[in-house]
């Protein structure tokens, strides 16, 4: 039996999903990662469950978050973004 090849599995996932998942809002396009590193996962765990801005800042990065933060969104908008992101990438964020 051959060993499981993590690199091949990762390449297959990235080929299917790409490096980033994007969404459009007003005249802006934003990208979220399709894969999370262990260090990012640790930072996510350290966030308070209600820290929506912390979650978005971590996933978007400072530059994108600065643009995102200037837009007028509702919590329902953010929930819809996170739900779509989770469905398409398999990453369940902001659920609970």
N, C-alpha and C positions, 0 to 999 in steps of 0.2 A: 504494500500500500504506500502511495506517495504522500509526502507531507503536504499539509495545507499551505498554500502559497499566499501569504498576506498581501504581498505587493501586487499579485495578479488580481486578487479580490478587490483591492482598493482601486486599481486601474479600471476594473469592470464597473464599479460603482460610479467612479468619476466620469467614465465614458457615458454612462446612462444619465447621470444628473448634471454633469459639468462641475466646475469649481465653485460656482456661485448660483444662488437662486435669486431672481430679481423680482421686484414689484414696482409698479408705477403709482405715483401719487401727485396730483396736480400736474405740473410740468417737469417733475423730477423722477428719476429712476434710481432705485436703491438696490444694493446687493447684500445678501446674507450668505454666509458660507454653507455649503452642503455637507461638510464634514467638520466636526469639532475636535480640536486637539484635547488631550488630557488636561493641559494647563487651563484651557478655556473652560472645560467642564468643572474643574476645581473652583475657578472664579465664579462660575454660575451657582455652584452649590453654596458659596459664601454669601451670595446675595440674599437679602430678605425676600420672602415670597411675594411681597407686594411692591418690590422695587422694579417697576416697569421701565423707568428711565435707565436704571443700571443694566438691566437685561438688554435693552435696545442699544445702549452705548457700547456694551461689550460685543454684541453681534455686528453692529454697523461700523464700529471704529469711530474715533473722535471726529474725523472730517465729515463723514456721512451723517453722524448723529447731530452735528451742528446744523446741517441743512434741514434734517428731519425735525429737529426741535423748534425750528422757526415756523413750521406749518401748524395749522389749527386742526387737530385730530380729536376724535372722541375715543373713549376707552373701547367702544364697540368697533371702531376702525382698527385699533391695535389688535383686538382679539381676532378680528377677521384675518388680518395679516398673519398673525402667529398660527392660526388654524390652517390656513392655506399652506404656509411654510411647513408645518408639521406633516400634513397630508402628502405633500410632494417630496419631502426629503426623509421622512420617517423620524424626524426629531420632534419629540413632543415637548414644546416649551410653553410656558404660560398657562398650563392646564392645571385644574385643581379645583 
